[in-house]
Amino acid sequence: MTLELPIVERNGGASRRDLLKASVIGGGLVLSFSIAPKAGAAGAGAQALNAYVRVAPDGIVTIMGKNPEIGQGIKTSLPMIIAEEMDVAWENVRIEQADCDPKLYGSQFAGGSLATPMNWDDLRKVGAVARAMLVSAAATAWNCPSGECKTDAGHVIHVATGRKAAYGALAGQCAGVAAPDPKTIPLKNAKDYKIVGKAKPQYDTKKIVTGQPLFGIDVRVPGMLYATYEKAPVFGAKVASANLDAARGVKGVKKVFVVDGTTNLSGLLPGVAVVADSWWAARKARNQLNTQWADHPTSKQSSAGFNARAAELAASPPQMNLRKDGDVDAALKGAARTVEAAYSYPFLAHTPLEPQNTTAHFKDGKLEIWAPTQNPQPGRQLVAATLGIKVDDITVHMTRCGGGFGRRLSNDYMVEAAWIAREAGVPVKLLWTREDDMRHDYYRPAGYHYFKGGVDDKGNIVAWQDHFVTFGEGEKLASSAGMGGTEFPSRFVPNCKIDQSIIPLSVPTGPLRAPGSNALAFVNQSFIDELAIAAKADPLAFRMKLLGDAPLVGAGPSAYNAGRMKGVLAAVEKMSGWAGRSKLPKGTGMGVAFHYSHAGYFAEVVQATVTPATGAIKVDKVWIAADVGRQIVNPAGALNQVQGAALEGLSHALYQKITIEGGAAKQSNFGDYPLLRMAAAPPVEVKFVITDYPPTGLGEPALPPVIPALTNAIFAATGKRIRDLPIDTKQLKA
């Protein structure tokens, strides 16, 4: 669903003063363009969206990247949209990362695959307004109507005479040009695009591969010291004692102190800070602390306890109902064949390759922060509330993030650095260890699903029941632990019941790439596969039949476009050579799955081979068909995002699990929480199915289907059903 962000109306019309301001600095044009959302479109009290363009006398156009760059390529693709409508040559574009400034830019965040749908229309208008102003300046100088002029690659051209002026030469004249109403300016037709839709490398690629400073971990400021921060393994436990003197005795250490912290698991937790003239000295001193932690009730929680409680709840009446259509019990009794199955998935850590870090400088009551954050404004507000200072007295410089995947939507590391910097009285860089990063995450919640399903003698699903056991307190769910009543295949099955029960949890959780969907696709698409086998049907044809003939099911934000899903399912069937899978060698199988999330429709096929003697799994290839609307802004970035999402999903399925023992995370580093290695990464073939819908994001929706596609492929290869993650290869031995 595209968020429409129309122009603010005042007294029946748009105020051009509010919409666009231009000024000349150093002979160049500085353009500020503002479009405010209508009430309710992006939440109550939503700020205006802004974009900035500078045109220098030499024709170089500098465009601000308004959103955090976490590897998804948005620092490149959003400026591409402006540059396209502005009609400049891409080689003359320079991109700068904007600071956090909600008054200027409105929402600045990386999450939900929302950057393209939220900014597509508005940034096109930014470029179009800039182009119109430059045309107007040229027309005034040539004493001709603007309609007699066109633009091309950073030049205005008088069509009749061929007269030509570069944007750089015109920029200084634009301050006197009346700002046009964006509603009156025609936007380009997609057939005329020269930048959008063309593959462009990420703007920072050269700096990344040559090791130039870009990331938060690279920040250096004059007089900076280094800090490390030790927190309790049990989330939220306070410091009982620590050998501060031993830590202070380490050479290079400047300050060691206890922080009482707060009870906010998303904020400043209790701990011990060490500040030194090098991070190594700080880390060495931390090892001398011998910190003892106070008792905390969370220490009674464990994965083993959660598993046992889930089994108890599954055998009891559910605590609440999320959806009820028809009569499931009667449909199950009348079904030709029924299937029951219990599925589970574990807590997961985000594991960005750059550990959490922030550099902070507190001086004269004001705070300056350099942080790799996905969500800078909430971080700014958290720091202000915790330190008791004004939000406007905090400046946040957004650095490039070395991965995020949802982890950097939380800003605990930012408030820790701010607190330590205020206590130290000098600029401080806080850097977490890998162990800190893995044991103090906001984990993807674990979950349990207890299914019953039935098919009739015609191969139709006639009954679907899911008792979902998840986490929370009372009726309030833990972050990212929920499931809606419209989750597929509800609305596509006549008799459908979805129930829910809740286990108390004090372990912090949060969104991980494709929140919710990264787990729900696994359980739902796997159980659909089980029903297809029970119906003795082709799993892909079974899904196509399940989607039905109605192109659209439901209405509003929860509408499900079955026609679009059938389109990608048909595409991946052809891409993968699904019809010929019976010719695969013994021990090799193909599996299929699809999922709708973050406004994207994705269908995927995985081919996998299992070695009977060891149970070892080799993923041979992945095929992905994607429908994210009518326009792919940057095909190179889009391909990277889809392939990367699929490979991350394979990591989840094959290797990853966070185990809670005594209220703490057991895993601590890549030795016991491995990532997919290059040697195991399969080829991933991607096809974008273009449809006439507004463009949407794709950083997340490619991940969910790959997991059930893999587990369904394993069943096809071995006849053994994977119902728990990560996959236990011992179960696959012959």
Order of alpha helices (4+ residues) and beta strands (2+ residues): alpha-beta-beta-beta-beta-alpha-beta-alpha-alpha-beta-beta-beta-alpha-alpha-beta-beta-alpha-beta-beta-alpha-beta-alpha-beta-alpha-beta-beta-beta-alpha-beta-alpha-beta-alpha-beta-beta-beta-beta-alpha-alpha-alpha-beta-beta-beta-alpha-beta-beta-beta-alpha
